[in-house]
Amino acid sequence: MASYKTSDLKKGLKVQIDGEPYLLSEVHFVKPGKGNALYKCKLKNLIRNTVLDRTLKGGDELEVADVEEVETQFLYNQTGTFVFMDIVSFEQFELSADQVDENWKYLKEGMPVAMVLFNGNPITISPPSHVTLKVIETEPGVKGDTATNVTKPAKVETGGEFNVPGFIKEGNVIKIDTRTGDYVERVSMD
């Protein structure tokens, strides 16, 4: 099995520990006055979303995780089961609501989605960094309320709810940053 030496470690690598895939989210090199160099690492479990702290000595190795990222298309949600299709092989994958996590708020039918497979099985998805969604329900803005940073909740076509500026109305299309869940801008659909 392939492995990474400590000198190869960097943020974003996918490694395997005790048979489970982890994403290396932080690596700090520490050189004490005496002894070996140390690598303090934060690793995110790609299946359970837990975080593991590990300290490795110079010369230690971590196994390369058997993960691949494939481009898929979101097809539909059927009572908590989300169905995706690989755009190359047309193979379909089903993920549970737990695996999709908070990403369900951004998923529209036909949307391209990056999926991570571990040993050929889907474990997680990443929607595009920005999505456009139609507002289906929100309170009308208060007349005369011109204060900046006034926000209100708005329900979108996926069922998700986001805080939007006071001027957003039902029927508007808004752009949301999927990495933060923040409103970006109103999109004109001419």
HELIX and SHEET records of a PDB file:
HELIX    1   1 THR A    6  ASP A    8  5                                   3    
HELIX    2   2 ALA A   97  VAL A  100  1                                   4    
HELIX    3   3 ASP A  101  TYR A  106  5                                   6    
SHEET    1   A 6 SER A   3  LYS A   5  0                                        
SHEET    2   A 6 GLU A  61  VAL A  64 -1                                        
SHEET    3   A 6 LYS A  14  ILE A  17 -1                                        
SHEET    4   A 6 GLU A  20  VAL A  30 -1                                        
SHEET    5   A 6 LEU A  38  ASN A  45 -1                                        
SHEET    6   A 6 VAL A  51  LYS A  57 -1                                        
SHEET    1   B 5 GLN A  92  SER A  96  0                                        
SHEET    2   B 5 THR A  81  ASP A  86 -1                                        
SHEET    3   B 5 VAL A  67  GLN A  78 -1                                        
SHEET    4   B 5 PRO A 112  PHE A 118 -1                                        
SHEET    5   B 5 ASN A 121  SER A 126 -1                                        
SHEET    1   C 5 GLU A 161  PRO A 165  0                                        
SHEET    2   C 5 THR A 151  VAL A 156 -1                                        
SHEET    3   C 5 HIS A 130  THR A 138 -1                                        
SHEET    4   C 5 VAL A 173  ASP A 177 -1                                        
SHEET    5   C 5 ASP A 182  VAL A 187 -1                                        
END                                                                             
